[in-house]
Amino acid sequence: MGKRYVPKTYNNRRLLRIVLGTAVSFLVVVVVLFLLLFFLLEGYFEDGRLIVPWLTDYPG
């Protein structure tokens, strides 16, 4: 006997939950990485510009 289709049940929204869960997880990861980089690189900002010591040309 096959499964009976019952509209608006828990299992009928499985794909939507997977897609939304993936999208929300991706957004959380992006926000956390952005904040992490922001606070880690906070000391390298000067006059609104990012100063990276190993990319700076020093005379001499």
C-alpha positions as CSV (number, residue, x, y, z in Angstrom):
1,M,0.0,0.0,0.0
2,G,1.4,3.4,-1.0
3,K,1.7,6.5,1.1
4,R,-1.4,8.7,1.2
5,Y,-0.9,12.4,0.4
6,V,-2.0,14.6,3.2
7,P,-1.7,18.3,2.5
8,K,0.0,20.7,5.0
9,T,1.6,18.0,7.1
10,Y,5.1,18.1,8.6
11,N,6.8,16.0,6.0
12,N,5.5,17.9,3.0
13,R,7.6,20.9,3.9
14,R,10.9,19.0,4.2
15,L,12.5,20.5,1.1
16,L,11.6,24.1,2.2
17,R,13.0,23.5,5.6
18,I,16.3,22.2,4.1
19,V,16.6,25.2,1.8
20,L,15.8,27.7,4.4
21,G,18.0,26.0,7.0
22,T,20.9,26.1,4.5
23,A,20.3,29.7,3.6
24,V,20.1,30.8,7.3
25,S,23.2,28.8,8.2
26,F,25.1,30.4,5.3
27,L,24.1,33.9,6.4
28,V,25.1,33.2,10.0
29,V,28.5,32.0,8.9
30,V,29.0,35.1,6.6
31,V,28.1,37.4,9.5
32,V,30.3,35.7,12.0
33,L,33.3,35.7,9.5
34,F,32.7,39.4,8.8
35,L,32.6,40.3,12.5
36,L,35.7,38.2,13.2
37,L,37.7,39.8,10.4
38,F,36.4,43.3,11.5
39,F,37.6,42.9,15.0
40,L,40.9,41.1,14.1
41,L,41.8,43.8,11.6
42,E,40.6,46.7,13.7
43,G,44.1,47.7,14.7
44,Y,45.3,47.9,11.0
45,F,42.9,50.7,10.0
46,E,44.3,54.2,9.7
47,D,42.3,57.1,8.2
48,G,39.7,54.7,6.9
49,R,42.3,52.7,5.0
50,L,43.5,49.2,5.7
51,I,47.2,49.1,6.4
52,V,48.7,45.6,6.0
53,P,52.3,45.5,7.3
54,W,53.5,42.8,4.9
55,L,52.1,44.6,1.9
56,T,53.5,48.1,2.8
57,D,56.5,49.4,0.8
58,Y,59.1,50.8,3.2
59,P,61.8,53.0,1.7
60,G,65.3,51.7,1.9
